[in-house]
Amino acid sequence: MSITKKEQLYELIRNNPFISQQEMADQLGLSRSAVAGHVAGLIRERRLLGRAYVLPDERPVLCIGAANLDRKLRPHAPLQMATSNPASAEETFGGVARNIAENVARLGMPCALITALGSDAAGQALRSYAEAAGVDMTGTLRLPSTHTGTYTAVLDAGGELVVALADMGLYEQLTPEFMASRRPQRHGASLVVADLNLPQDTVALLLADARENGVPLVLVAVSQPKMARLPEDLRGLRLLILNRGELETRAGRALPTEADVREACRAVQAQGAQDIIVTCGAAGVYHTIPGDLQWLPAHDVDVVDVTGAGDAFSAAVCWTLAQGGADLTLACERGLHAASLTLQSRQTVSPALNPALFATATEQD
């Protein structure tokens, strides 16, 4: 039996409670008045309780990008190449955007995630886990007959990353056309955070939106190869977070000195980015300040597992910005604290993160 237009409309609303009547009309080939009639009927049937509105003090941080099944392999002894190594394996949920979203939710701020998930058991489990952690998944794209993305990391005996393999082709479905269908949700956010697993045209759309609607946009790099997805025109970008190797890829040259990093950051700012954070692994981070660059050293901790530490850093920075914080030094200090907790945990998102973590610092802001 064919699905009626009213049922199709109901599914659109289930997937995106923020969708406008005009968007539903465009997608279903109906007039605006016909859509209004179907909506009124659903309300009469009590299948809808009203339109989804977001109060100003409840505007969420919206994360857009990857949500994967992460597999981590750790050898029992120093890794030997080109041979078999006895190892232990574990599976967790990951993905840059998903990790940031869970960290933000653990810090007590409303948070939503737009990603693409397959129709497999991993996709359903990932969605259920995210919702249990407090992440709103209503805007997520569900792809039938598709496997959820995977990220497989090989660590050394000390927990440092040796190599990683990513199967993330499904994020190519997060197209500008799909993202346009989530416009009300994006415009209702306090801050939008996107990773570079998105297609370049989609990143360009988010930048154009940020210029138009004023919702701050943070872009988080994910790898040197995917720096090709970062548009040349960065106008509208509140903050770019990337590591030194990714900045070198953007600059097209090595950056061995602080002066080189400063010059490269100024070039990126000239392309439109307001601020830049350059992470340097276990050493620390650079961040831009008016007319210059500032260095902050990382915390000295015993590393258990590096997975997710960078995402925890980004989440704490975004948590600060979403509260209206303009002090990037404070945001980075909080990020380094969150990263240090994650480095000391075997979990991708540290269970030690909680709303009271930065309470003292918040009171002093």
For each residue, the residues with C-beta under 8 A, 3 or more apart:
1:
2:
3: 7 8
4: 7 8
5: 8 9 28 30 34 38
6: 9 10 38 41 42
7: 3 4 10 11
8: 3 4 5 11 12 28
9: 5 6 12 13 24 28 30 35 38 39 42
10: 6 7 13 14 42 47 48
11: 7 8 14 15
12: 8 9 15 16 19 24 27 28
13: 9 10 16 17 19 24 42 48
14: 10 11 17 138
15: 11 12 19 138 139 140 142
16: 12 13 19 138 139 181 182 184 185
17: 13 14 51 52 138
18: 52 54 139 182 184 185 188
19: 12 13 15 16 23 24 181 184
20: 23 24 183 184
21: 24 25 32 35 36 39
22: 25 26 32
23: 19 20 26 27 180 181 183 184
24: 9 12 13 19 20 21 27 28 30 35
25: 21 22 28 29 30 31 32 34 35
26: 22 23 29
27: 12 23 24 181
28: 5 8 9 12 24 25 35
29: 25 26
30: 5 9 24 25 34 35 38
31: 25 34 35
32: 21 22 25 35 36
33: 36 37
34: 5 25 30 31 37 38
35: 9 21 24 25 28 30 31 32 38 39
36: 21 32 33 39 40
37: 33 34 40 41
38: 5 6 9 30 34 35 41 42
39: 9 21 35 36 42 43 48
40: 36 37 43 44
41: 6 37 38 44 45
42: 6 9 10 13 38 39 45 47 48
43: 39 40 46 47 48 49 50
44: 40 41
45: 41 42 48
46: 43 49
47: 10 42 43
48: 10 13 39 42 43 45
49: 43 46
50: 43
51: 17
52: 17 18
53:
54: 18 58 59 60 188
55: 58 59
56: 59
57:
58: 54 55 110
59: 54 55 56 110 188 189 190
60: 54 109 110 111 112 136 188 189 190
61: 101 104 109 110 111 112 189 190 191 192 193 318 319 322
62: 111 112 113 114 139 185 186 189 191 192 193
63: 97 98 100 101 104 111 112 113 114 193 194
64: 97 113 114 115 174 179 186 192 193 194 195 198 206
65: 95 96 97 98 115 171 174 194 195 196 197 198 220 222
66: 95 96 97 98 115 149 151 168 171 195 197 222
67: 93 94 95 97 98 113 115 116 117 126 130 140 148 149
68: 93 94 95 98 148 149 150 151 166 168
69: 91 93 94 122 126 148 149 150 151
70: 91 92 93 94 95 150 151 152 153 307 348
71: 89 90 91 150 151 152 153
72: 89 90 91 92 152 153 155 305 307
73: 87 88 89 152 153 154 155
74: 87 88 89 155 156 157 159
75: 78 79 85 86 87 155 156 157
76: 85 86 87 88 157
77: 85 86 157
78: 75 156 157
79: 75 85 154 156 157 162
80: 83 85
81:
82:
83: 80
84:
85: 75 76 77 79 80
86: 75 76 77
87: 73 74 75 76
88: 73 74 76
89: 71 72 73 74
90: 71 72 346
91: 69 70 71 72
92: 70 72 307 347 348
93: 67 68 69 70 98 125 126 129 130 348
94: 67 68 69 70 98 99 151 307 308 348
95: 65 66 67 68 70 98 99 115 149 151 195 197
96: 65 66 99 100 195 197 220 222 311 314
97: 63 64 65 66 67 100 101 113 114 115 193 194 195 197 220
98: 63 65 66 67 68 93 94 95 101 102 113 115 126 130 135
99: 94 95 96 102 103 308 311 312 315 348 349
100: 63 96 97 103 104 193 195 220 311 314 315 318
101: 61 63 97 98 104 105 111 112 113 130 135 315
102: 98 99 105 106 130 133 135 349
103: 99 100 106 107 311 312 315 316 319 338 349 353
104: 61 63 100 101 107 109 111 315 318 319 322
105: 101 102 108 109 110 111 133 134 135
106: 102 103 133 134 349 353 354 355
107: 103 104 315 316 319 353 354 355 357 358
108: 105 354 355
109: 60 61 104 105 319 322 323
110: 58 59 60 61 105 136
111: 60 61 62 63 101 104 105 134 135 136
112: 60 61 62 63 101 135 136 137 138 139 185 189
113: 62 63 64 67 97 98 101 130 135 136 137 139 140
114: 62 63 64 97 139 140 141 174 179 182 185
115: 64 65 66 67 95 97 98 140 141 171 174
116: 67 140 141 142 143 149 170 171 173 174
117: 67 123 124 126 127 140 141 142 143 148 170
118: 122 123 143 146 147 148 149 170
119: 123 142 143 144 145 146
120: 123 124 146 147 148
121: 124 125
122: 69 118 125 126 147 148
123: 117 118 119 120 126 127 142 148
124: 117 120 121 127 128
125: 93 121 122 128 129
126: 67 69 93 98 117 122 123 129 130 148
127: 117 123 124 130 131 137 140
128: 124 125 131 132
129: 93 125 126 132 133
130: 67 93 98 101 102 113 126 127 133 135 137
131: 127 128 134 135 136 137
132: 128 129
133: 102 105 106 129 130
134: 105 106 111 131
135: 98 101 102 105 111 112 113 130 131
136: 60 110 111 112 113 131 139
137: 112 113 127 130 131 140
138: 14 15 16 17 112 185
139: 15 16 18 62 112 113 114 136 182 185
140: 15 67 113 114 115 116 117 127 137
141: 114 115 116 117 173 174 178
142: 15 116 117 119 123
143: 116 117 118 119 146 170 173
144: 119
145: 119
146: 118 119 120 143 170
147: 118 120 122 150 167 170
148: 67 68 69 117 118 120 122 123 126 170
149: 66 67 68 69 95 116 118 166 167 168 169 170 171
150: 68 69 70 71 147 166 167 168
151: 66 68 69 70 71 94 95 164 165 166 167 168
152: 70 71 72 73 164 165 166
153: 70 71 72 73 161 163 164 307
154: 73 79 161 162 163 164
155: 72 73 74 75 158 159 160 161 162 305 306 307
156: 74 75 78 79 159 160 161 162
157: 74 75 76 77 78 79
158: 155 303
159: 74 155 156 303 304 305 306
160: 155 156 303 306
161: 153 154 155 156 164 306 307
162: 79 154 155 156
163: 153 154
164: 151 152 153 154 161
165: 151 152
166: 68 149 150 151 152 223
167: 147 149 150 151
168: 66 68 149 150 151 171 197
169: 149 172
170: 116 117 118 143 146 147 148 149 173
171: 65 66 115 116 149 168 174 197 198 199
172: 169 175 199
173: 116 141 143 170 178
174: 64 65 114 115 116 141 171 178 179 198 199 202
175: 172 178 179 199 201 202
176: 179 180 199 201 202 204 205
177: 180 181
178: 141 173 174 175 181 182
179: 64 114 174 175 176 182 183 186 202 205 206
180: 23 176 177 183 205
181: 16 19 23 27 177 178
182: 16 18 114 139 178 179 185 186
183: 20 23 179 180 186 187 209
184: 16 18 19 20 23 187 188
185: 16 18 62 112 114 138 139 182 188 189
186: 62 64 179 182 183 189 192 206 209 215
187: 183 184 209 213 215
188: 18 54 59 60 184 185
189: 59 60 61 62 112 185 186 192 215
190: 59 60 61 215 216 322
191: 61 62 215 216 217 218 318 321 322
192: 61 62 64 186 189 206 209 210 215 216 217 218
193: 61 62 63 64 97 100 217 218 219 220 314 318
194: 63 64 65 97 198 203 206 217 218 219 220
195: 64 65 66 95 96 97 100 198 219 220 221 222
196: 65 203 219 220 221 222 223 226 227 229 230
197: 65 66 95 96 97 168 171 222 226
198: 64 65 171 174 194 195 202 203 206 229
199: 171 172 174 175 176 202 203 229
200: 203 204 228 229 230 231
201: 175 176 204 205
202: 174 175 176 179 198 199 205 206
203: 194 196 198 199 200 206 207 219 229 230 231
204: 176 200 201 207 208 231 233
205: 176 179 180 201 202 208 209
206: 64 179 186 192 194 198 202 203 209 210 217 219
207: 203 204 210 211 217 231 233 234 235 236 237 272
208: 204 205 211 212 236
209: 183 186 187 192 205 206 212 213 215 217 236
210: 192 206 207 213 214 215 216 217 236 237 238
211: 207 208 235 236
212: 208 209
213: 187 209 210
214: 210
215: 186 187 189 190 191 192 209 210
216: 190 191 192 210 238 239 321 322
217: 191 192 193 194 206 207 209 210 236 237 238 239
218: 191 192 193 194 237 238 239 240 241 314 317 318 321
219: 193 194 195 196 203 206 230 237 239 240 241
220: 65 96 97 100 193 194 195 196 241 242 311 314
221: 195 196 226 227 230 240 241 242 243 246
222: 65 66 96 195 196 197 226
223: 166 196 226 227 246
224: 227 245 246 248 249
225: 228
226: 196 197 221 222 223 229
227: 196 221 223 224 230 242 246 249 250
228: 200 225
229: 196 198 199 200 203 226
230: 196 200 203 219 221 227 234 240 250
231: 200 203 204 207 234
232: 271
233: 204 207 271 272
234: 207 230 231 237 240 268 271 272 273
235: 207 211 271 272
236: 207 208 209 210 211 217 272
237: 207 210 217 218 219 234 240 272 273 274
238: 210 216 217 218 274 275 321
239: 216 217 218 219 273 274 275 276 277 317 321 328
240: 218 219 221 230 234 237 268 273 275 276 277
241: 218 219 220 221 276 277 279 313 314 317
242: 220 221 227 246 247 250 276 277 278 279
243: 221 246 247 278 279 280 281 310
244: 247 248 255 261 278 279 280
245: 224 248 249
246: 221 223 224 227 242 243 249 250
247: 242 243 244 250 251 255 261 264 265 268 276 278
248: 224 244 245 251 252 253 254 255 264
249: 224 227 245 246 252
250: 227 230 242 246 247 264 268
251: 247 248 255 264 267
252: 248 249
253: 248 260
254: 248 260
255: 244 247 248 251 260 261 264
256: 260
257: 260 261
258: 261 262 286 293 295
259: 262 263
260: 253 254 255 256 257 263 264
261: 244 247 255 257 258 264 265 278 286 293
262: 258 259 265 266 292 293
263: 259 260 266 267
264: 247 248 250 251 255 260 261 267 268
265: 247 261 262 268 269 276 278 286 288 293
266: 262 263 269 270
267: 251 263 264 270 271
268: 234 240 247 250 264 265 271 273 276
269: 265 266 272 273 274 275 276 288
270: 266 267
271: 232 233 234 235 267 268
272: 207 233 234 235 236 237 269
273: 234 237 239 240 268 269 276
274: 237 238 239 269
275: 238 239 240 269 287 288 328
276: 239 240 241 242 247 265 268 269 273 287 288
277: 239 240 241 242 285 286 287 288 317 328 332 335
278: 242 243 244 247 261 265 285 286 287
279: 241 242 243 244 285 310 313
280: 243 244 283 284 285 286
281: 243 298
282: 298 303
283: 280 297 298
284: 280 295 296 297 298 336
285: 277 278 279 280 295 296 298 313 332 335 336
286: 258 261 265 277 278 280 293 294 295 296
287: 275 276 277 278 293 294 296 328 329 332
288: 265 269 275 276 277 292 293 294 328
289: 292 293 294 328 329
290:
291:
292: 262 288 289
293: 258 261 262 265 286 287 288 289
294: 286 287 288 289 329
295: 258 284 285 286
296: 284 285 286 287 329 332 333 336
297: 283 284
298: 281 282 283 284 285 336 339 340
299: 336 337 339 340
300:
301: 340 343 344
302: 344
303: 158 159 160 282 306 343 344
304: 159 343 344 345 346
305: 72 155 159 308 343 345 346
306: 155 159 160 161 303 309 343
307: 70 72 92 94 153 155 161 348
308: 94 99 305 311 312 342 347 348 349 350
309: 306 312 313 339 340 342 343
310: 243 279 313 314 339
311: 96 99 100 103 220 308 314 315 342 348 349
312: 99 103 308 309 315 316 335 338 339 341 342 349 350 353
313: 241 279 285 309 310 316 317 332 335 336 338 339
314: 96 100 193 218 220 241 310 311 317 318 335
315: 99 100 101 103 104 107 311 312 318 319 335 338
316: 103 107 312 313 319 320 331 334 335 337 338 339 358
317: 218 239 241 277 313 314 320 321 328 331 332 334 335
318: 61 100 104 191 193 218 314 315 321 322
319: 61 103 104 107 109 315 316 322 323 334 358
320: 316 317 323 325 327 330 331 334 358
321: 191 216 218 238 239 317 318 324 325 331
322: 61 104 109 190 191 216 318 319
323: 109 319 320 362
324: 321
325: 320 321 330 331 365
326:
327: 320 330 331 365
328: 239 275 277 287 288 289 317 331 332
329: 287 289 294 296 332 333
330: 320 325 327 333 334 361 365
331: 316 317 320 321 325 327 328 334 335
332: 277 285 287 296 313 317 328 329 335 336
333: 296 329 330 336 337 361
334: 316 317 319 320 330 331 337 338 358 361
335: 277 285 312 313 314 315 316 317 331 332 338 339
336: 284 285 296 298 299 313 332 333 339 340
337: 299 316 333 334 340 341 357 358
338: 103 312 313 315 316 334 335 341 342 350 353 357
339: 298 299 309 310 312 313 316 335 336 342 343
340: 298 299 301 309 336 337 343 344
341: 312 337 338 344 345 350 352 353
342: 308 309 311 312 338 339 345 347 348 349 350
343: 301 303 304 305 306 309 339 340
344: 301 302 303 304 340 341 350
345: 304 305 341 342 350 351 352
346: 90 304 305
347: 92 308 342 350 351
348: 70 92 93 94 99 307 308 311 342
349: 99 102 103 106 308 311 312 342 353
350: 308 312 338 341 342 344 345 347 353
351: 345 347
352: 341 345 357
353: 103 106 107 312 338 341 349 350 357
354: 106 107 108 357
355: 106 107 108 359
356: 359
357: 107 337 338 352 353 354
358: 107 316 319 320 334 337 361 362
359: 355 356 362 363
360: 363 364
361: 330 333 334 358 364 365
362: 323 358 359 365
363: 359 360
364: 360 361
365: 325 327 330 361 362
